[in-house]
Amino acid sequence: MRVRLAGVDDAERIAEVHVLSWQAGYRGQLPQALLDGLHPARRVPRWAGAVRQAAWPARGVLVAEDAGDVVGFASLYPTVDRDQDATEVGEIGSFYVLPTVWGQGVGAGLMAASVRALGAAGFASATLWVLATNARAIRFYAHQGWEPDRVARDDVVDGITVRDVRYRRKISVAASRVQPRECV
């Protein structure tokens, strides 16, 4: 497995990983009809745009690939949370790994590369949001050194209100010395 900067050619596969991850990871947490109605083609423009707007080291998309196939991705950028300083706090806006490779170290490798990339951008800490009922993701984030910071928000997904909780972790000084291309 290797982690690299995403290119526009990756947008279709990123969209597929996004949908498949939602369908498996949110089963029982979001209505099944919503999950069944997800289509990767609808998400391709979003991910193509995110890749085109990359401004490394502070903004972009990383992909994890195994044998040349994209099996996970993370979108990184300065925080958009109003209670945070965007010059000090980076955010992982999306973090998804193909369900068929869960538990095989792909997520851990992608997370480590994401934290290194945020450090290379000069962020002192990072945040991410997770569905409050997503016990599997919360266990993973906790294992990777993330801690809840007691901030929560309601989000609307396809007309359904869900509760998200924010997790935070410090970024080490050593990570901030890594250059962006070296961290992937």
N, C-alpha and C positions, 0 to 999 in steps of 0.2 A: 504494500500500500504506500502511496505517496500523496502528499498534499501540494497543490500548486494553485497559482492564480487562475481564476476562471476566465475563459474567453467566450465571445459571443456564440461560437459554435457549441458551447456547453449548455446553452439556455434550454434546449429541448429536454435534455437528460436531467438537468436540475429540476425542471417542472415535473418530470415523471417521478423523481425521487421525492419531491415535495408532496405530490398527491398520494403516492403509495405509503409514505410515512404517516401522513394524516389518517389515511384509511385504517392503518394498523394501530397506530399510537393513540388515536382518539376514539377507538371503538369503545362503546359504552359510556363515553364522556360527552359526545356530541351526537345528535340524532343520526341514525343510520342512513336515513334518506339524504341528509346533507352530505355525508361521506360518500355514498354511492353516486351522488350527482357531481362529484369532482371530476374534472377533465384536465389533463396536463396541457392540452392545446390552449386552454384559456389562461394558463399561467406563463406561457412562453414569453409573451410581450413584456410582462413584469420583469422576468429574469434577464431577458436580453437588455432591457433598459438599465437594470441594476449593474450589469457587467459593463455596459458602455459608460456609465457614470463613475466608474472606478477612478479614484484619485489616491493611489497608494502613496504613502502607507496608511492614511487615515480612513479610507473608504474603499470597499470592494467586496468581492465574493471569492472565497476559497473553495476548491473542490477536492475531495478525497477520491482517488481512483485506485482501482485494483485491476491489474491486468488490462489497463487501458480503458476501463469502464468507470464512469463516475458513479460512486456509491454513497456519496454524502456531500453536503455543502454547508457553508456558514457565510452569512452576510454580516459585514462589520462596518461600523461607522461611528462618528462621534455621537454621544447620547442625544436623544431628542427629548428627554425628560426635562421639564421646566425646573425641577428642583435640583438639577445637577449642572455642573459646569462642563460644557462640551469641550473645553480645552484640556480638562483633566480626566474625564470619564469617557471611555469607549463603550460601545454597546454591541452585543451580538444580537442582531435583529431576528435572524432565523438560523436554526441549527437543526439539520435533519440528516439522518442516515437511513439508508435502505433497510427495511426490516429483515431482509434475508441475511444481513451481515451484523445484526445486533449481537453484542456479546463477543465479537471477534477482535476488538481493539481499534476498529475504525473510528468510532466516536472519540475515544481517548486520544488518538493521534490527531484527529481533526481539531479537537478542543485545545490540545497543547499548541498546535500551529496557530490557532486563532488567538490565543493569549499572547504568544510571541509576536504576532503581527500587531496586535494592539499595543504591546510594549514598544515595538519599533516605531509606532506612530507617536510615542511620547505620553501615552495615557498612564496615569498612576493607578487607576482602578478600572474595572469593567462591570457592566450590569447586563442582565438578560431578564426576560419575562417568561414565565411558564404558567400554563393552566394550573390553577390551584388543585385540581383533582388528578393531575397527571403524576401519580406516585412513581412510576417508572423513571420518568425524566428527572423528577426531583431527587431520587436516589442517585442517578447518574451525576447530576450537577454537584450534589453534596460530596460524592466520591472524588470529584475533580477539584474540590477546594472552594466551591461556591457556597455562600451562606445567605439565608433570607435576610433582607434588610428591613422587614416589617412594613413595607409599602405594598399596597394592593390597589388594583383598579378594576373596574368593570369594563368589559370589551363586548362589542356586538359582532357576532359571527353569523352571517346569513339570517339576521333578525333575532338571534338567540343571544341573550345576555350571559356571559361567562365571567368568571372571576380569575384574574391573573395576579400572580405574586412576583415581586422582583427579587432577584438574587444578585449578589455582588461578590467580587473577589479583588484583592489587591494584585497589582502586577509588579513583579520584582524588578529592582534596578537592573539586574543582569539581563532580563528580557528586553529592557528598553535599549540595550546596546546592540541588539541583533538588527541587522539591516533587513528590510522587507523581503527581498528575494532569497535571503538565507533562511528565513523562518518557514518557508513553504517546502 
